[in-house]
Amino acid sequence: MANTHGSLSINSENIFPIIKKWLYSDHDIFFRELISNGCDAITKLHKLSLIGEYTYPEGHKDSVRVIVNPEEKTLKFIDTGLGMTAEEVEEYINQIAFSGAADFLEKYKDKANDDQIIGHFGLGFYSAFMVADEVHIDTLSYKDGAQAVHWECDGGTEYDMSEGTRTEIGTEITLFLNEDCLEFANEYRAREVISKYCSFMPVEIFLEKANAEQEYETIDESELRDDDVVVEHIHEDAKTEEIEKEDGTKETKEVSPARDRVKINKRPVSLSDIHPLWTKHPNECSDEEYKAFYRKVFQDYKEPLFWIHLNMDYPFNLKGILYFPKINTEYDSIEGTIKLYNNQVFIADNIKEVIPEFLMLLKGVIDCPDLPLNVSRSALQNDGFVKKISDYISKKVADKLTGMCKTDRETYEKYWDDISPFIKYGCLKDEKFCDKMRDYILFKDLDGKYQTLKDLVPEEEAADVDVVENPEETKDETTEEKEPEKTTIFYVTDEVQQSQYINLFREEGKTAVILKHNIDTPFISHLEMKNEKIKFQRIDADLTEDFVETTDETELKETTDSLTDIFRKALGNDKLDVKVEKMKNENISSMITLSEESRRMQDMMKMYSMNGMDMGMFGGGETLVLNANNKLVQYILEHRDGENVNLFCEQLYDLAMISHQPLTPEKMTKFISRSNEIMMLLAK
Ligand SMILES: Nc1ncnc2c1ncn2[C@@H]1O[C@H](COP(=O)(O)OP(=O)(O)OP(=O)(O)O)[C@@H](O)[C@H]1O
């Protein structure tokens, strides 16, 4: 082959500064590009051998080797792929998809600061110039009679090509690192980057350090493999020990048998797992494998709750495993990681354009070969195909959850408390997901029993509790004007604080559901919005008819007026709302109710005012309910000018308040000192 010297045909003075500056936001990505080129070349040779175009020599083993040489400041990538002929180097390397380069320049010339560009235009090989001043290629094609080629380029627009010396089929790329990038010749740094991008590439990847001292290991003869390099065979005699018996005599006992061992060159360990779990069929994977994979990939030693293995060929090719992590407390921030791969080549974490937002709370891997590997995020955003993938993943997750609820309700219930924040968040973020999950949302009641919406609203058959997609359209003429009758679902947010109300409920044989997570407030509002016939009400929002005797309106009017007057005076609050009821349970003296609407408004305000806004202005709206059947209340009414009436009033009010919400520090201090005062009175 004649030596050639030529110019890289790029329609620009010099593309390399551009590559260096803009092409990739992460400099270390050249590892991925060069290793995946090697993997591609190996896969191509495989295909050729399958169709009989090539026969592997005996003992052939596929690999990509990465050799770091900190002394010489070089990095080598050596693959056993199909190699290139001089013509191919000319075509694929010298003419680097030049239209691509030109396009690239055109498109990004004004975006010097756009570090969002993660893609490129068939320029993967040239990413080497992000870190190297000079790059060499030594390659030998699999083709009969092919000559080895040596190519070198120092990052200008010129290259040299000559006959090479390589004798094995495959390609060796040598990077002469520039001074700023010497870190990549460090073995540990290289290992870190390769693990990041190449942990699951479909070919074994070995990292070596040039001129490193040979390391050895000793194994049993029976474990010896054909590709081991034997240093020496070692026969170990049986080991014996002399022990003294009870009668004082001595006995020789064998402690380890004779063995044949072999000292071999330390076996290289691949940095890539070429058959990651997601590529297997779900039926072939054990729970232990799923857990081990989770630990390895996410370095999370808490066990995941459960996982969903996605495995589909249609309408797109997509595989992956999504794990629901265990959250320790409701205050733990939930932040997941979804790693995206293209044919086992890592693309990036958490690409929100591809992964439905709510699934970002999970941890998982998604491998989608149909996804463009090298495109910018902004391009992904407008890609209808990408949106479809996202919808599909979300649908699959809903299918898996609903399937589990139908066929393995016990397990579903077991996980419900932990996974419900994810699901509720999903319902808030994704309408379709919400519609699919609607009948599979569980509500735990006071007895720990799990119920669905359908169970809670029994008269309402499926059709009645149907989601109102568009209320305008679905209304028929007869119901047009009428507000639909609503079924109230009572709920508890704090079992300890609301225990007085819970007891009342229990006495009447009624139950309520427990909704104590932060997400529940927006979630129930969302359900009410989607479903005209249900209404959620915290159990202290109002006293339902079940707990009070029916009275006619005028009967309690006088009592109410007097008690209102007494309490307003005693508490020094002339705006206090007082309501008098004859409660069935005469032991209850006073309660506080706060309408559902006012409380939700206050909750919302609290959420928004976390950062220092004064909450005082949002308080209020509570009603003090006094029980006309209670002896103490009757006493107050009869002895309104009595000595300790003020004390009683204040104490009753605080007691009612405590079961409604925590007292402020000042009120708590007063409450305690007043309690002491009352006890002193009793002691007198
Ligand atoms: N190690 C290699 N062995 C054989 N051929 C290679 C090797 N590296 C690169 N090539 C050839 O050079 C071409 C250009 O490589 P480059 O990395 O620049 O882009 P690409 O691999 O085609 O695209 P992309 O990296 O975007 O997938 C490849 O398509 C391939 O034909």
The ligand as a MOL file (V3000), in Angstrom:
LIG
                    3D

  0  0  0     0  0            999 V3000
M  V30 BEGIN CTAB
M  V30 COUNTS 31 33 0 0 0
M  V30 BEGIN ATOM
M  V30 1 N -13.0390 -0.1140 16.1390 0
M  V30 2 C -13.5520 -0.0870 14.9070 0
M  V30 3 N -13.5360 -1.1950 14.1400 0
M  V30 4 C -14.0470 -1.1730 12.8840 0
M  V30 5 N -14.6260 -0.0900 12.3420 0
M  V30 6 C -14.6720 1.0340 13.0490 0
M  V30 7 C -14.1280 1.1180 14.3590 0
M  V30 8 N -14.3080 2.3730 14.8230 0
M  V30 9 C -14.9390 3.0480 13.8480 0
M  V30 10 N -15.1580 2.2600 12.7680 0
M  V30 11 C -15.8020 2.6100 11.5100 0
M  V30 12 O -15.8470 4.0070 11.4300 0
M  V30 13 C -17.1630 4.4610 11.2980 0
M  V30 14 C -17.3270 5.7890 11.9470 0
M  V30 15 O -17.2260 5.6750 13.3460 0
M  V30 16 P -17.8210 6.7480 14.2860 0
M  V30 17 O -17.6480 6.3290 15.6820 0
M  V30 18 O -17.1990 8.0480 13.9570 0
M  V30 19 O -19.3260 6.8260 13.9220 0
M  V30 20 P -20.4080 5.6450 14.0300 0
M  V30 21 O -19.9200 4.6080 14.9530 0
M  V30 22 O -20.7740 5.2450 12.6610 0
M  V30 23 O -21.5950 6.4220 14.6120 0
M  V30 24 P -21.9940 6.4940 16.1060 0
M  V30 25 O -20.7220 6.5360 16.9060 0
M  V30 26 O -22.7510 7.7300 16.1550 0
M  V30 27 O -22.7870 5.2920 16.3720 0
M  V30 28 C -18.0040 3.3610 11.9350 0
M  V30 29 O -19.2940 3.3340 11.4270 0
M  V30 30 C -17.2240 2.1180 11.5180 0
M  V30 31 O -17.5640 1.7080 10.2190 0
M  V30 END ATOM
M  V30 BEGIN BOND
M  V30 1 1 1 2
M  V30 2 1 2 3
M  V30 3 2 2 7
M  V30 4 2 3 4
M  V30 5 1 4 5
M  V30 6 2 5 6
M  V30 7 1 6 7
M  V30 8 1 6 10
M  V30 9 1 7 8
M  V30 10 2 8 9
M  V30 11 1 9 10
M  V30 12 1 10 11
M  V30 13 1 11 12
M  V30 14 1 11 30
M  V30 15 1 12 13
M  V30 16 1 13 14
M  V30 17 1 13 28
M  V30 18 1 14 15
M  V30 19 1 15 16
M  V30 20 2 16 17
M  V30 21 1 16 18
M  V30 22 1 16 19
M  V30 23 1 19 20
M  V30 24 2 20 21
M  V30 25 1 20 22
M  V30 26 1 20 23
M  V30 27 1 23 24
M  V30 28 2 24 25
M  V30 29 1 24 26
M  V30 30 1 24 27
M  V30 31 1 28 29
M  V30 32 1 28 30
M  V30 33 1 30 31
M  V30 END BOND
M  V30 END CTAB
M  END
